[in-house]
Amino acid sequence: MKVKKPSDHISYMFKIHPNHVQQQLINQTFGCVRFVYNTILHHNLNESKLNSF
């Protein structure tokens, strides 16, 4: 049995052509994701500053 090495990974590239409504939904989704990521990052940076010696 052949064992896969990390260099054996395959990647795929897709190109999408969303319509106007789909593009708005994609933008809204990424905006929400960015907000959540930045909020958690801000919280974690503040916690690390408070807990550092």
CHARMM internal coordinates of N, CA and C (Angstrom, degrees):
IC EDIT
DIST 1 N 1 CA 1.4541
DIST 1 CA 1 C 1.5333
ANGL 1 N 1 CA 1 C 108.75
DIST 1 C 2 N 1.3310
ANGL 1 CA 1 C 2 N 115.87
DIHE 1 N 1 CA 1 C 2 N 132.53
DIST 2 N 2 CA 1.4571
ANGL 1 C 2 N 2 CA 120.91
DIHE 1 CA 1 C 2 N 2 CA -178.74
DIST 2 CA 2 C 1.5300
ANGL 2 N 2 CA 2 C 109.50
DIHE 1 C 2 N 2 CA 2 C -85.88
DIST 2 C 3 N 1.3293
ANGL 2 CA 2 C 3 N 115.41
DIHE 2 N 2 CA 2 C 3 N 131.55
DIST 3 N 3 CA 1.4614
ANGL 2 C 3 N 3 CA 121.16
DIHE 2 CA 2 C 3 N 3 CA 178.55
DIST 3 CA 3 C 1.5261
ANGL 3 N 3 CA 3 C 107.90
DIHE 2 C 3 N 3 CA 3 C -95.92
DIST 3 C 4 N 1.3313
ANGL 3 CA 3 C 4 N 115.81
DIHE 3 N 3 CA 3 C 4 N 130.47
DIST 4 N 4 CA 1.4705
ANGL 3 C 4 N 4 CA 119.34
DIHE 3 CA 3 C 4 N 4 CA -179.72
DIST 4 CA 4 C 1.5143
ANGL 4 N 4 CA 4 C 110.66
DIHE 3 C 4 N 4 CA 4 C -75.93
DIST 4 C 5 N 1.3136
ANGL 4 CA 4 C 5 N 115.35
DIHE 4 N 4 CA 4 C 5 N 134.01
DIST 5 N 5 CA 1.4567
ANGL 4 C 5 N 5 CA 121.31
DIHE 4 CA 4 C 5 N 5 CA 174.23
DIST 5 CA 5 C 1.5291
ANGL 5 N 5 CA 5 C 107.65
DIHE 4 C 5 N 5 CA 5 C -96.31
DIST 5 C 6 N 1.3303
ANGL 5 CA 5 C 6 N 117.73
DIHE 5 N 5 CA 5 C 6 N 159.70
DIST 6 N 6 CA 1.4663
ANGL 5 C 6 N 6 CA 119.34
DIHE 5 CA 5 C 6 N 6 CA 178.47
DIST 6 CA 6 C 1.5265
ANGL 6 N 6 CA 6 C 112.88
DIHE 5 C 6 N 6 CA 6 C -55.20
DIST 6 C 7 N 1.3123
ANGL 6 CA 6 C 7 N 117.76
DIHE 6 N 6 CA 6 C 7 N -29.76
DIST 7 N 7 CA 1.4559
ANGL 6 C 7 N 7 CA 120.31
DIHE 6 CA 6 C 7 N 7 CA -179.38
DIST 7 CA 7 C 1.5264
ANGL 7 N 7 CA 7 C 112.45
DIHE 6 C 7 N 7 CA 7 C -74.29
DIST 7 C 8 N 1.3343
ANGL 7 CA 7 C 8 N 117.76
DIHE 7 N 7 CA 7 C 8 N -8.94
DIST 8 N 8 CA 1.4592
ANGL 7 C 8 N 8 CA 122.42
DIHE 7 CA 7 C 8 N 8 CA -179.57
DIST 8 CA 8 C 1.5263
ANGL 8 N 8 CA 8 C 112.68
DIHE 7 C 8 N 8 CA 8 C -87.67
DIST 8 C 9 N 1.3157
ANGL 8 CA 8 C 9 N 118.21
DIHE 8 N 8 CA 8 C 9 N 2.23
DIST 9 N 9 CA 1.4616
ANGL 8 C 9 N 9 CA 121.10
DIHE 8 CA 8 C 9 N 9 CA -177.93
DIST 9 CA 9 C 1.5220
ANGL 9 N 9 CA 9 C 110.43
DIHE 8 C 9 N 9 CA 9 C -68.35
DIST 9 C 10 N 1.3059
ANGL 9 CA 9 C 10 N 114.75
DIHE 9 N 9 CA 9 C 10 N 145.51
DIST 10 N 10 CA 1.4622
ANGL 9 C 10 N 10 CA 121.52
DIHE 9 CA 9 C 10 N 10 CA -179.70
DIST 10 CA 10 C 1.5207
ANGL 10 N 10 CA 10 C 107.92
DIHE 9 C 10 N 10 CA 10 C -112.23
DIST 10 C 11 N 1.3064
ANGL 10 CA 10 C 11 N 116.59
DIHE 10 N 10 CA 10 C 11 N 141.07
DIST 11 N 11 CA 1.4596
ANGL 10 C 11 N 11 CA 119.78
DIHE 10 CA 10 C 11 N 11 CA 176.62
DIST 11 CA 11 C 1.5193
ANGL 11 N 11 CA 11 C 109.12
DIHE 10 C 11 N 11 CA 11 C -121.14
DIST 11 C 12 N 1.3175
ANGL 11 CA 11 C 12 N 114.68
DIHE 11 N 11 CA 11 C 12 N 153.87
DIST 12 N 12 CA 1.4510
ANGL 11 C 12 N 12 CA 121.95
DIHE 11 CA 11 C 12 N 12 CA 178.59
DIST 12 CA 12 C 1.5175
ANGL 12 N 12 CA 12 C 109.28
DIHE 11 C 12 N 12 CA 12 C -125.89
DIST 12 C 13 N 1.3075
ANGL 12 CA 12 C 13 N 116.84
DIHE 12 N 12 CA 12 C 13 N 146.82
DIST 13 N 13 CA 1.4537
ANGL 12 C 13 N 13 CA 121.08
DIHE 12 CA 12 C 13 N 13 CA 176.84
DIST 13 CA 13 C 1.5278
ANGL 13 N 13 CA 13 C 108.06
DIHE 12 C 13 N 13 CA 13 C -122.72
DIST 13 C 14 N 1.3337
ANGL 13 CA 13 C 14 N 114.84
DIHE 13 N 13 CA 13 C 14 N 129.41
DIST 14 N 14 CA 1.4511
ANGL 13 C 14 N 14 CA 120.46
DIHE 13 CA 13 C 14 N 14 CA 179.74
DIST 14 CA 14 C 1.5177
ANGL 14 N 14 CA 14 C 109.13
DIHE 13 C 14 N 14 CA 14 C -120.39
DIST 14 C 15 N 1.2889
ANGL 14 CA 14 C 15 N 116.34
DIHE 14 N 14 CA 14 C 15 N 144.21
DIST 15 N 15 CA 1.4521
ANGL 14 C 15 N 15 CA 121.49
DIHE 14 CA 14 C 15 N 15 CA 175.09
DIST 15 CA 15 C 1.5258
ANGL 15 N 15 CA 15 C 107.19
DIHE 14 C 15 N 15 CA 15 C -113.27
DIST 15 C 16 N 1.3274
ANGL 15 CA 15 C 16 N 115.68
DIHE 15 N 15 CA 15 C 16 N 127.90
DIST 16 N 16 CA 1.4575
ANGL 15 C 16 N 16 CA 119.11
DIHE 15 CA 15 C 16 N 16 CA -179.09
DIST 16 CA 16 C 1.5271
ANGL 16 N 16 CA 16 C 109.22
DIHE 15 C 16 N 16 CA 16 C -110.77
DIST 16 C 17 N 1.3073
ANGL 16 CA 16 C 17 N 115.41
DIHE 16 N 16 CA 16 C 17 N 154.52
DIST 17 N 17 CA 1.4582
ANGL 16 C 17 N 17 CA 122.34
DIHE 16 CA 16 C 17 N 17 CA 178.83
DIST 17 CA 17 C 1.5275
ANGL 17 N 17 CA 17 C 108.34
DIHE 16 C 17 N 17 CA 17 C -130.46
DIST 17 C 18 N 1.3484
ANGL 17 CA 17 C 18 N 117.26
DIHE 17 N 17 CA 17 C 18 N 76.75
DIST 18 N 18 CA 1.4587
ANGL 17 C 18 N 18 CA 119.69
DIHE 17 CA 17 C 18 N 18 CA -176.99
DIST 18 CA 18 C 1.5287
ANGL 18 N 18 CA 18 C 111.64
DIHE 17 C 18 N 18 CA 18 C -72.72
DIST 18 C 19 N 1.3239
ANGL 18 CA 18 C 19 N 115.12
DIHE 18 N 18 CA 18 C 19 N 150.51
DIST 19 N 19 CA 1.4637
ANGL 18 C 19 N 19 CA 118.58
DIHE 18 CA 18 C 19 N 19 CA 173.86
DIST 19 CA 19 C 1.5314
ANGL 19 N 19 CA 19 C 108.34
DIHE 18 C 19 N 19 CA 19 C -79.77
DIST 19 C 20 N 1.3125
ANGL 19 CA 19 C 20 N 117.39
DIHE 19 N 19 CA 19 C 20 N -178.68
DIST 20 N 20 CA 1.4674
ANGL 19 C 20 N 20 CA 121.35
DIHE 19 CA 19 C 20 N 20 CA -174.16
DIST 20 CA 20 C 1.5350
ANGL 20 N 20 CA 20 C 112.22
DIHE 19 C 20 N 20 CA 20 C -60.54
DIST 20 C 21 N 1.3219
ANGL 20 CA 20 C 21 N 116.94
DIHE 20 N 20 CA 20 C 21 N -44.83
DIST 21 N 21 CA 1.4793
ANGL 20 C 21 N 21 CA 120.85
DIHE 20 CA 20 C 21 N 21 CA -178.82
DIST 21 CA 21 C 1.5256
ANGL 21 N 21 CA 21 C 110.14
DIHE 20 C 21 N 21 CA 21 C -65.21
DIST 21 C 22 N 1.3219
ANGL 21 CA 21 C 22 N 117.36
DIHE 21 N 21 CA 21 C 22 N -43.24
DIST 22 N 22 CA 1.4549
ANGL 21 C 22 N 22 CA 120.88
DIHE 21 CA 21 C 22 N 22 CA 179.01
DIST 22 CA 22 C 1.5274
ANGL 22 N 22 CA 22 C 110.82
DIHE 21 C 22 N 22 CA 22 C -64.33
DIST 22 C 23 N 1.3329
ANGL 22 CA 22 C 23 N 117.62
DIHE 22 N 22 CA 22 C 23 N -38.26
DIST 23 N 23 CA 1.4630
ANGL 22 C 23 N 23 CA 121.03
DIHE 22 CA 22 C 23 N 23 CA 178.57
DIST 23 CA 23 C 1.5241
ANGL 23 N 23 CA 23 C 110.98
DIHE 22 C 23 N 23 CA 23 C -64.03
DIST 23 C 24 N 1.3168
ANGL 23 CA 23 C 24 N 117.08
DIHE 23 N 23 CA 23 C 24 N -40.15
DIST 24 N 24 CA 1.4603
ANGL 23 C 24 N 24 CA 120.66
DIHE 23 CA 23 C 24 N 24 CA 176.48
DIST 24 CA 24 C 1.5231
ANGL 24 N 24 CA 24 C 110.98
DIHE 23 C 24 N 24 CA 24 C -62.51
DIST 24 C 25 N 1.3263
ANGL 24 CA 24 C 25 N 116.97
DIHE 24 N 24 CA 24 C 25 N -41.79
DIST 25 N 25 CA 1.4667
ANGL 24 C 25 N 25 CA 120.80
DIHE 24 CA 24 C 25 N 25 CA 179.56
DIST 25 CA 25 C 1.5265
ANGL 25 N 25 CA 25 C 111.09
DIHE 24 C 25 N 25 CA 25 C -66.26
DIST 25 C 26 N 1.3219
ANGL 25 CA 25 C 26 N 117.00
DIHE 25 N 25 CA 25 C 26 N -40.09
DIST 26 N 26 CA 1.4700
ANGL 25 C 26 N 26 CA 120.85
DIHE 25 CA 25 C 26 N 26 CA 176.98
DIST 26 CA 26 C 1.5248
ANGL 26 N 26 CA 26 C 109.97
DIHE 25 C 26 N 26 CA 26 C -62.38
DIST 26 C 27 N 1.3351
ANGL 26 CA 26 C 27 N 116.87
DIHE 26 N 26 CA 26 C 27 N -46.58
DIST 27 N 27 CA 1.4681
ANGL 26 C 27 N 27 CA 120.46
DIHE 26 CA 26 C 27 N 27 CA 179.41
DIST 27 CA 27 C 1.5157
ANGL 27 N 27 CA 27 C 111.63
DIHE 26 C 27 N 27 CA 27 C -61.72
DIST 27 C 28 N 1.3272
ANGL 27 CA 27 C 28 N 117.57
DIHE 27 N 27 CA 27 C 28 N -41.17
DIST 28 N 28 CA 1.4628
ANGL 27 C 28 N 28 CA 121.85
DIHE 27 CA 27 C 28 N 28 CA 179.45
DIST 28 CA 28 C 1.5301
ANGL 28 N 28 CA 28 C 110.29
DIHE 27 C 28 N 28 CA 28 C -65.10
DIST 28 C 29 N 1.3266
ANGL 28 CA 28 C 29 N 116.69
DIHE 28 N 28 CA 28 C 29 N -42.18
DIST 29 N 29 CA 1.4662
ANGL 28 C 29 N 29 CA 120.87
DIHE 28 CA 28 C 29 N 29 CA -179.82
DIST 29 CA 29 C 1.5185
ANGL 29 N 29 CA 29 C 111.03
DIHE 28 C 29 N 29 CA 29 C -63.62
DIST 29 C 30 N 1.3373
ANGL 29 CA 29 C 30 N 116.95
DIHE 29 N 29 CA 29 C 30 N -47.34
DIST 30 N 30 CA 1.4647
ANGL 29 C 30 N 30 CA 119.36
DIHE 29 CA 29 C 30 N 30 CA 179.37
DIST 30 CA 30 C 1.5244
ANGL 30 N 30 CA 30 C 111.66
DIHE 29 C 30 N 30 CA 30 C -66.59
DIST 30 C 31 N 1.3261
ANGL 30 CA 30 C 31 N 117.73
DIHE 30 N 30 CA 30 C 31 N -31.64
DIST 31 N 31 CA 1.4610
ANGL 30 C 31 N 31 CA 120.73
DIHE 30 CA 30 C 31 N 31 CA 175.18
DIST 31 CA 31 C 1.5141
ANGL 31 N 31 CA 31 C 111.31
DIHE 30 C 31 N 31 CA 31 C -63.50
DIST 31 C 32 N 1.3407
ANGL 31 CA 31 C 32 N 116.88
DIHE 31 N 31 CA 31 C 32 N -42.98
DIST 32 N 32 CA 1.4672
ANGL 31 C 32 N 32 CA 120.96
DIHE 31 CA 31 C 32 N 32 CA 177.92
DIST 32 CA 32 C 1.5212
ANGL 32 N 32 CA 32 C 111.18
DIHE 31 C 32 N 32 CA 32 C -65.52
DIST 32 C 33 N 1.3243
ANGL 32 CA 32 C 33 N 116.76
DIHE 32 N 32 CA 32 C 33 N -42.40
DIST 33 N 33 CA 1.4660
ANGL 32 C 33 N 33 CA 120.85
DIHE 32 CA 32 C 33 N 33 CA 179.14
DIST 33 CA 33 C 1.5183
ANGL 33 N 33 CA 33 C 110.35
DIHE 32 C 33 N 33 CA 33 C -62.37
DIST 33 C 34 N 1.3247
ANGL 33 CA 33 C 34 N 116.64
DIHE 33 N 33 CA 33 C 34 N -43.32
DIST 34 N 34 CA 1.4666
ANGL 33 C 34 N 34 CA 121.13
DIHE 33 CA 33 C 34 N 34 CA 179.22
DIST 34 CA 34 C 1.5268
ANGL 34 N 34 CA 34 C 110.73
DIHE 33 C 34 N 34 CA 34 C -62.40
DIST 34 C 35 N 1.3469
ANGL 34 CA 34 C 35 N 117.13
DIHE 34 N 34 CA 34 C 35 N -41.38
DIST 35 N 35 CA 1.4599
ANGL 34 C 35 N 35 CA 121.12
DIHE 34 CA 34 C 35 N 35 CA 178.92
DIST 35 CA 35 C 1.5314
ANGL 35 N 35 CA 35 C 110.96
DIHE 34 C 35 N 35 CA 35 C -62.36
DIST 35 C 36 N 1.3290
ANGL 35 CA 35 C 36 N 116.83
DIHE 35 N 35 CA 35 C 36 N -46.81
DIST 36 N 36 CA 1.4716
ANGL 35 C 36 N 36 CA 120.70
DIHE 35 CA 35 C 36 N 36 CA -179.48
DIST 36 CA 36 C 1.5215
ANGL 36 N 36 CA 36 C 110.06
DIHE 35 C 36 N 36 CA 36 C -63.46
DIST 36 C 37 N 1.3378
ANGL 36 CA 36 C 37 N 117.88
DIHE 36 N 36 CA 36 C 37 N -45.09
DIST 37 N 37 CA 1.4611
ANGL 36 C 37 N 37 CA 121.40
DIHE 36 CA 36 C 37 N 37 CA -179.86
DIST 37 CA 37 C 1.5255
ANGL 37 N 37 CA 37 C 110.65
DIHE 36 C 37 N 37 CA 37 C -60.04
DIST 37 C 38 N 1.3280
ANGL 37 CA 37 C 38 N 117.53
DIHE 37 N 37 CA 37 C 38 N -47.93
DIST 38 N 38 CA 1.4640
ANGL 37 C 38 N 38 CA 120.94
DIHE 37 CA 37 C 38 N 38 CA -178.68
DIST 38 CA 38 C 1.5152
ANGL 38 N 38 CA 38 C 111.93
DIHE 37 C 38 N 38 CA 38 C -65.79
DIST 38 C 39 N 1.3400
ANGL 38 CA 38 C 39 N 117.75
DIHE 38 N 38 CA 38 C 39 N -36.39
DIST 39 N 39 CA 1.4632
ANGL 38 C 39 N 39 CA 121.14
DIHE 38 CA 38 C 39 N 39 CA 177.99
DIST 39 CA 39 C 1.5255
ANGL 39 N 39 CA 39 C 111.01
DIHE 38 C 39 N 39 CA 39 C -64.67
DIST 39 C 40 N 1.3180
ANGL 39 CA 39 C 40 N 116.79
DIHE 39 N 39 CA 39 C 40 N -45.79
DIST 40 N 40 CA 1.4699
ANGL 39 C 40 N 40 CA 120.61
DIHE 39 CA 39 C 40 N 40 CA 179.43
DIST 40 CA 40 C 1.5182
ANGL 40 N 40 CA 40 C 110.43
DIHE 39 C 40 N 40 CA 40 C -66.81
DIST 40 C 41 N 1.3335
ANGL 40 CA 40 C 41 N 117.87
DIHE 40 N 40 CA 40 C 41 N -40.34
DIST 41 N 41 CA 1.4584
ANGL 40 C 41 N 41 CA 121.59
DIHE 40 CA 40 C 41 N 41 CA 177.67
DIST 41 CA 41 C 1.5244
ANGL 41 N 41 CA 41 C 110.31
DIHE 40 C 41 N 41 CA 41 C -60.76
DIST 41 C 42 N 1.3208
ANGL 41 CA 41 C 42 N 116.92
DIHE 41 N 41 CA 41 C 42 N -46.25
DIST 42 N 42 CA 1.4615
ANGL 41 C 42 N 42 CA 121.68
DIHE 41 CA 41 C 42 N 42 CA 178.44
DIST 42 CA 42 C 1.5321
ANGL 42 N 42 CA 42 C 110.80
DIHE 41 C 42 N 42 CA 42 C -59.57
DIST 42 C 43 N 1.3177
ANGL 42 CA 42 C 43 N 116.34
DIHE 42 N 42 CA 42 C 43 N -45.06
DIST 43 N 43 CA 1.4670
ANGL 42 C 43 N 43 CA 121.11
DIHE 42 CA 42 C 43 N 43 CA 179.50
DIST 43 CA 43 C 1.5356
ANGL 43 N 43 CA 43 C 110.33
DIHE 42 C 43 N 43 CA 43 C -61.46
DIST 43 C 44 N 1.3265
ANGL 43 CA 43 C 44 N 117.20
DIHE 43 N 43 CA 43 C 44 N -46.92
DIST 44 N 44 CA 1.4626
ANGL 43 C 44 N 44 CA 120.57
DIHE 43 CA 43 C 44 N 44 CA -178.17
DIST 44 CA 44 C 1.5250
ANGL 44 N 44 CA 44 C 111.87
DIHE 43 C 44 N 44 CA 44 C -66.28
DIST 44 C 45 N 1.3259
ANGL 44 CA 44 C 45 N 118.14
DIHE 44 N 44 CA 44 C 45 N -37.40
DIST 45 N 45 CA 1.4655
ANGL 44 C 45 N 45 CA 120.03
DIHE 44 CA 44 C 45 N 45 CA 177.58
DIST 45 CA 45 C 1.5206
ANGL 45 N 45 CA 45 C 110.98
DIHE 44 C 45 N 45 CA 45 C -65.73
DIST 45 C 46 N 1.3324
ANGL 45 CA 45 C 46 N 117.02
DIHE 45 N 45 CA 45 C 46 N -40.63
DIST 46 N 46 CA 1.4630
ANGL 45 C 46 N 46 CA 120.09
DIHE 45 CA 45 C 46 N 46 CA 177.72
DIST 46 CA 46 C 1.5184
ANGL 46 N 46 CA 46 C 111.30
DIHE 45 C 46 N 46 CA 46 C -65.72
DIST 46 C 47 N 1.3286
ANGL 46 CA 46 C 47 N 117.49
DIHE 46 N 46 CA 46 C 47 N -40.60
DIST 47 N 47 CA 1.4685
ANGL 46 C 47 N 47 CA 120.44
DIHE 46 CA 46 C 47 N 47 CA 178.09
DIST 47 CA 47 C 1.5223
ANGL 47 N 47 CA 47 C 111.45
DIHE 46 C 47 N 47 CA 47 C -63.83
DIST 47 C 48 N 1.3280
ANGL 47 CA 47 C 48 N 116.58
DIHE 47 N 47 CA 47 C 48 N -40.71
DIST 48 N 48 CA 1.4716
ANGL 47 C 48 N 48 CA 118.97
DIHE 47 CA 47 C 48 N 48 CA -179.04
DIST 48 CA 48 C 1.5309
ANGL 48 N 48 CA 48 C 110.75
DIHE 47 C 48 N 48 CA 48 C -67.99
DIST 48 C 49 N 1.3371
ANGL 48 CA 48 C 49 N 117.35
DIHE 48 N 48 CA 48 C 49 N -33.81
DIST 49 N 49 CA 1.4695
ANGL 48 C 49 N 49 CA 120.14
DIHE 48 CA 48 C 49 N 49 CA 177.31
DIST 49 CA 49 C 1.5252
ANGL 49 N 49 CA 49 C 110.64
DIHE 48 C 49 N 49 CA 49 C -67.71
DIST 49 C 50 N 1.3223
ANGL 49 CA 49 C 50 N 116.67
DIHE 49 N 49 CA 49 C 50 N -39.69
DIST 50 N 50 CA 1.4614
ANGL 49 C 50 N 50 CA 120.77
DIHE 49 CA 49 C 50 N 50 CA -178.94
DIST 50 CA 50 C 1.5167
ANGL 50 N 50 CA 50 C 111.80
DIHE 49 C 50 N 50 CA 50 C -69.75
DIST 50 C 51 N 1.3387
ANGL 50 CA 50 C 51 N 117.74
DIHE 50 N 50 CA 50 C 51 N -32.06
DIST 51 N 51 CA 1.4569
ANGL 50 C 51 N 51 CA 121.82
DIHE 50 CA 50 C 51 N 51 CA -175.72
DIST 51 CA 51 C 1.5185
ANGL 51 N 51 CA 51 C 112.78
DIHE 50 C 51 N 51 CA 51 C -94.61
DIST 51 C 52 N 1.3326
ANGL 51 CA 51 C 52 N 118.41
DIHE 51 N 51 CA 51 C 52 N -1.37
DIST 52 N 52 CA 1.4676
ANGL 51 C 52 N 52 CA 119.21
DIHE 51 CA 51 C 52 N 52 CA 179.81
DIST 52 CA 52 C 1.5273
ANGL 52 N 52 CA 52 C 109.40
DIHE 51 C 52 N 52 CA 52 C -80.07
DIST 52 C 53 N 1.3064
ANGL 52 CA 52 C 53 N 114.74
DIHE 52 N 52 CA 52 C 53 N 156.11
DIST 53 N 53 CA 1.4715
ANGL 52 C 53 N 53 CA 119.52
DIHE 52 CA 52 C 53 N 53 CA -177.11
DIST 53 CA 53 C 1.4788
ANGL 53 N 53 CA 53 C 111.43
DIHE 52 C 53 N 53 CA 53 C -96.38
END
COOR INIT
IC SEED 1 N 1 CA 1 C
IC BUILD
